[in-house]
C-alpha cells in the first residue's frame, strides 16, 4: 500500500507540475520578467538639450555645450522618430549652419549679436549691417534686437536704428 501511495503521490505531483508549466498565467509571468527587463532598458527616460538634440542622458543635468538644463525628451523610445522639440532644435541647428555658410560667402552681415532669421528665410542673405551703417532701415527682427539691447556695434545707439514696420526691406 505504501508503494502505491508513493506512486500515486509522484503521479499527482507530476500532473500538478505539468499543469503549472503549461499554465498561460505562469508563462506570462515568466515572459513578463524577461520583457520587463528588456522594456525597462528600452524605455529609460531620456533627457536632451533643446539646443543640441544630439546631447542625450538618462538623467537630468546640464548640456556640456551650452550649460542649459536638459529637458525630458517627449519621445524616449528607440523608434528613431524625433519629438517636436527635437525637430525644432534640429531645424535651428541647420539654420545656424546655413547662416554660417552665408557669412563665409560674404552674403550675410547681420547687425545684431544673435543674427536674425528673417533675412535668412526671405532672402538667403542679410545686408542689415551695411544698411544700418548707411543710415537705412533694417529688417524688423534686427530692429527688435536693437531695442532689446542686442546690437552688434557699440558705436550705434538703439534710437539710431530705423525700420519701416511694413515688411522686410532689402
C-alpha positions as CSV (number, residue, x, y, z in Angstrom):
1,X,0.0,0.0,0.0
2,X,2.8,2.3,0.8
3,X,4.3,1.8,-2.6
4,X,1.0,2.6,-4.4
5,X,0.7,5.8,-2.2
6,X,4.2,6.8,-3.2
7,X,3.4,6.2,-6.9
8,X,0.1,8.0,-6.6
9,X,1.8,10.9,-4.9
10,X,4.5,11.1,-7.5
11,X,1.9,10.9,-10.2
12,X,-0.1,13.8,-8.6
13,X,3.0,16.0,-8.2
14,X,4.0,15.3,-11.8
15,X,0.5,16.2,-13.1
16,X,0.4,19.4,-11.0
17,X,3.9,20.4,-12.1
18,X,3.0,19.9,-15.8
19,X,-0.3,21.8,-15.4
20,X,1.6,24.8,-13.9
21,X,4.3,24.6,-16.5
22,X,1.6,24.8,-19.3
23,X,-0.5,27.4,-17.4
24,X,-0.7,30.6,-19.5
25,X,-0.6,32.8,-16.4
26,X,2.7,31.2,-15.3
27,X,4.1,31.5,-18.8
28,X,3.0,35.1,-19.0
29,X,4.7,35.9,-15.6
30,X,7.9,34.3,-16.8
31,X,7.8,36.2,-20.1
32,X,6.8,39.3,-18.2
33,X,10.0,39.1,-16.2
34,X,12.1,38.9,-19.3
35,X,10.2,41.5,-21.3
36,X,10.0,43.8,-18.2
37,X,13.8,43.9,-18.1
38,X,14.0,44.5,-21.8
39,X,11.3,47.1,-21.6
40,X,12.9,48.9,-18.7
41,X,16.1,49.2,-20.7
42,X,14.3,50.4,-23.9
43,X,12.2,52.9,-22.1
44,X,14.9,54.5,-19.9
45,X,13.9,58.1,-19.5
46,X,15.9,60.2,-21.9
47,X,16.9,63.8,-21.4
48,X,18.1,66.0,-24.2
49,X,19.2,69.6,-24.8
50,X,16.7,71.7,-26.6
51,X,19.5,73.4,-28.5
52,X,21.7,70.4,-29.0
53,X,19.4,67.3,-29.7
54,X,22.5,65.1,-30.1
55,X,23.2,65.5,-26.4
56,X,21.3,62.8,-24.5
57,X,21.3,61.5,-21.0
58,X,19.3,59.0,-18.9
59,X,19.2,61.5,-16.0
60,X,18.6,65.3,-15.7
61,X,21.6,67.6,-15.8
62,X,23.3,70.3,-17.9
63,X,24.2,70.3,-21.5
64,X,28.0,70.2,-21.8
65,X,27.9,72.5,-24.8
66,X,25.7,75.4,-23.7
67,X,25.1,74.6,-20.0
68,X,21.3,74.7,-20.4
69,X,19.2,72.3,-18.4
70,X,18.5,69.0,-20.2
71,X,14.8,68.6,-20.7
72,X,12.7,65.4,-20.7
73,X,12.5,64.0,-24.2
74,X,9.0,63.8,-25.5
75,X,9.8,60.6,-27.3
76,X,12.1,58.4,-25.3
77,X,11.5,55.3,-27.3
78,X,14.0,53.9,-29.8
79,X,11.8,54.1,-32.9
80,X,14.1,56.7,-34.4
81,X,11.4,59.3,-34.7
82,X,12.1,62.7,-33.2
83,X,9.9,64.6,-30.8
84,X,8.6,68.1,-31.9
85,X,11.2,69.8,-29.6
86,X,14.0,67.7,-31.2
87,X,12.8,68.6,-34.7
88,X,12.8,72.3,-33.8
89,X,16.2,72.0,-32.2
90,X,17.5,70.3,-35.4
91,X,15.9,73.0,-37.6
92,X,17.7,75.7,-35.5
93,X,21.0,73.8,-35.9
94,X,20.5,73.6,-39.7
95,X,19.5,77.3,-39.9
96,X,22.6,78.3,-37.9
97,X,24.8,76.2,-40.3
98,X,23.2,77.8,-43.3
99,X,23.8,81.3,-41.9
100,X,27.4,80.5,-41.1
101,X,27.9,79.4,-44.7
102,X,26.3,82.6,-46.0
103,X,28.6,84.6,-43.7
104,X,31.7,82.8,-45.0
105,X,30.5,83.6,-48.6
106,X,30.1,87.3,-47.7
107,X,26.3,87.2,-48.2
108,X,25.2,87.5,-44.5
109,X,26.1,90.6,-42.5
110,X,23.7,91.0,-39.6
111,X,23.7,93.9,-37.2
112,X,22.7,92.0,-34.1
113,X,24.7,89.7,-31.8
114,X,22.2,86.9,-32.4
115,X,21.8,87.1,-36.1
116,X,18.3,87.4,-37.5
117,X,16.3,84.7,-39.1
118,X,14.0,86.9,-41.2
119,X,16.7,87.7,-43.8
120,X,17.8,84.1,-44.0
121,X,14.3,82.9,-44.7
122,X,13.2,85.6,-47.1
123,X,16.5,86.4,-49.0
124,X,19.1,83.8,-48.0
125,X,21.3,86.8,-47.3
126,X,21.4,89.7,-44.9
127,X,22.6,93.2,-45.5
128,X,21.2,94.8,-42.4
129,X,24.6,95.8,-41.0
130,X,25.5,97.5,-44.3
131,X,22.1,99.2,-44.3
132,X,22.5,100.3,-40.7
133,X,25.9,101.9,-41.4
134,X,24.4,103.8,-44.3
135,X,21.6,105.1,-42.2
136,X,19.0,102.9,-43.9
137,X,16.3,100.8,-42.3
138,X,17.0,97.3,-41.1
139,X,14.6,94.3,-41.0
140,X,12.0,94.2,-38.3
141,X,13.8,91.4,-36.4
142,X,17.1,93.3,-36.3
143,X,15.2,96.4,-35.2
144,X,13.6,94.5,-32.3
145,X,17.1,93.1,-31.4
146,X,18.5,96.6,-31.2
147,X,15.6,97.7,-29.0
148,X,16.3,94.7,-26.7
149,X,20.0,95.8,-26.4
150,X,21.3,93.1,-28.8
151,X,23.0,95.4,-31.2
152,X,26.4,94.3,-32.5
153,X,28.0,97.7,-33.0
154,X,28.7,99.6,-29.8
155,X,29.1,102.9,-31.7
156,X,25.4,102.8,-32.8
157,X,22.7,103.6,-30.3
158,X,19.3,101.9,-30.5
159,X,17.5,105.2,-31.2
160,X,19.5,105.5,-34.4
161,X,18.2,102.2,-35.8
162,X,15.2,102.5,-38.2
163,X,12.7,100.2,-39.7
164,X,9.6,100.6,-41.8
165,X,7.4,98.1,-39.8
166,X,5.7,97.4,-43.1
167,X,7.7,94.4,-44.2
168,X,11.2,93.3,-44.9
169,X,13.3,95.9,-46.6
170,X,16.3,94.9,-48.8
